C-alpha cells in the first residue's frame, strides 16, 4: 500500500506532537478556569461586595494568564523533547514523555484544586507560606482533626472522579487520530519554517502567560477592587509554588543569609540599641503570682457589644470591665506556636518558625521568663497538649523557663483526645502548681477542632440557632452552629472559674489574658477585617482595678513591657520591641506578621503584592448591620510600609543572628 507523503515525515510528526501538547494545555487551562468559577460562587461570602460581571470577567481574564503559564511550564519539557528528539526519529520517546508529563501535571493540578477548597474554607485564601508550618505540627492530630471536623469524604470522591477523567483525557489525546493536520502538510520549506516559528512563539507566550512585555507575575494579579477575587486570580498550582518560594525565603538560615525585609543591602548593627527601656514600678508591692493565660483561638469579635446577646464571653467581659482592656490588639501571628514564641521570646514573628531555631541559640535578651526571673519570679509553663508538639517544651526551656507541665501531668487525654486535655483539667493543674513568687504561662487547647465536648453537663444555654438574638437571625447569612460556639463558651467559662478561684486564694494575683490568634470561625459569613485579625488583651487583679489606661492600639509585643512596668522594681532595665500599655501613645502604628494598623486604617496581606484594606467604623462594634460596609481601598503609605519592613527586619535579625 502506498503511504501518504506525510505518514513518515518527521516535520509532520513534530506538528502532530505539538498539537497534542496544545490539547493538553487547553485541558489544563480549562481545569483551573472551572475551579476558579467554582471558587467565586462557592465562596461568594468571602467577597467584600456582591460579585459583579466586571469583577467576574476581570478575574477570569487575569486568571487565564496564570493558567496558561502553569500549563505551559509543565508541558515545556515534552515540547523541548519534541524539538530535539523528533528529528532523530525518536517519536516513541517523545510520546512517552508527553503522556506521562501530562498525567503528572493533571493529577497534581486536580489534587491541589480539590485540597484548595478545604484550605480556603479554613484560612480564607489559597495556599501560602503558612501551609508549611504543618511540617512542624502534630501531623496525626491534624489528620484526625480534618477527618472528624471537615469529614472530607466528598472531597476524596471528587478527587477520584476528577483523576479518572484526567487519565481518560490523557489517553484520548494520546490515541486520537488528528486527520485534520493532513491539511497542513507541505513540502515547502518556507511554509514549514513559518509554521514552526508560530508554534515556538505560541509556546513561549503560553509559558509566559502573556503576549505583552511582562509575563504573568504575582505582583500584577491585583486586578480588581476585591482582595478575595484577586487571590483567586492565581491558580492553586501557581499559589503552591509561590508558597514554597516564600517559605524558603523566610526560612533562610545562616550568618551570611540575606535579610528578606531589607532592600539595597541594608544591614542592622546593634539591634538592641533602641529596644532598651526602664521600668516605672507601678505596683507598690509585687503580686505573689502572675498568670499569663493565652487562650486558644480566642479573638476579639465575640467581645463586641453587638454579639453580647450570645453570652459567649461573659467571663472575660466581666474581667475586662474591672481591669484594663485593650480590644484593638494585633496578634504576633496567625498560629499558636508562632504567637506563643513571640510572646515568650519578645521577638516578633517574621515568618520563621522559632520553635526549631530558638533552642539552637542562647535565650533571647528579651525573654519574658528571664526578665521576670531577675525580679524574683520562678517561671512555669503549662500546656494543654504534649510538650513534643512543635518542640514547645524544648523551646520554652531554651527561653529560660524553670518548670514545664503538660497534658501528661493530668493523664494525657481529655474529651477531645486529639490535642490534649480539656481546659478544666488544665486549669486544675495550674491551680495545684501555682506556688508563691511564680510567673505562670498557660496555653489552653479546648477551642480547637475537632469539637466534641459534652456541653450539656456544663450548662451551655444555646441549643439551636433559634436561641440566637433576633438581629443575628435576621441576617441574610449562614450562621455558625451553636455547638461549635459552645466550645468558645466553655473555654471562657473555665477561664472565669479559674480566675475566681485563684483570686479568692491569692487576692494579690495578677492575671493577663489574651488569645493566641484569631479563630477563623465567625458567627456569620461576612466578618470584617477587624474581626479577621484582632485579639483581646486584658490585665486584671485587685491592684489593677485602681489603674486607668487610655484606649489605644496594642499588640502581643506590648504584653511583656506592660507586665514588667507593673511588677518590676522602679528603674529596672529591660529590652522590648513593644511598649508599656500604661503609657498611652497617640498616632501609634502597630504590626503583626503581614498585618499593620495605623489609627482606624487596617491592612493585611503581602504588602509587596496583594493585601486587604479596611477602614474601621465604630458603628461596626455595636450594630451588625454595619458589619461589612465596603470602604474605598487605600494603598499602604510608604512610611508605614517601610516601618513594617524595618520592624520585621529587626525581628528576623534578632532570631537568626542575635545581638551581633
Secondary structure, DSSP 8 states (H G I E B T S, - for coil): ----TTTT-HHHHHHHHHHHHHHHHHHHHHHHHHHHHHHHHHTGGGSSS---HHHHHHHHHHHHHHHHHHHHHHTHHHHHHHHHHGGGT-HHHHHHHHHHHHHHHHHHHHHHHHHHHHHHHHHSSS--GGGGGGGGS-HHHHHHHIIIII-THHHHHHHHHHHHHHHHHHHHHHH---GGGGGG----HHHHHHHHHHHHHHHHHHHHT-SSSS---GGG---SS-HHHHHHHS-HHHHHHHHHHHHHHHH--STT---TT--TT----STTTT-EEE----SSS--SEEEEEEETT--SGGGSGGGGGG-SSHHHHHHHHHSEEEEEEE-S-SSHHHHHHHHHHS----SS-HHHHGGGS---TT-HHHHHHTTT-EEEEEESS-TTGGGHHHHHHHTT-SEEE-GGGGTS--SS-SS---HHHHHHHHHHH--TTEEEEEE--SSSSS----GGGGT----SGGGS-HHHHTSSS----HHHHHHHHHHHHHHHHHHHHHHHH-TT-EEEEEESS--S--SSS---TTTTTEEEEEEESTTGGG-------EETTHHHHHHHHHHS-TT-EEE-SS--TTS--TT-EEEETTEEEETTEEEEE-TTS-EEEEE--GGGGT-GGGTT---------HHHHHHHHHHHHHHHHHHHTTT-
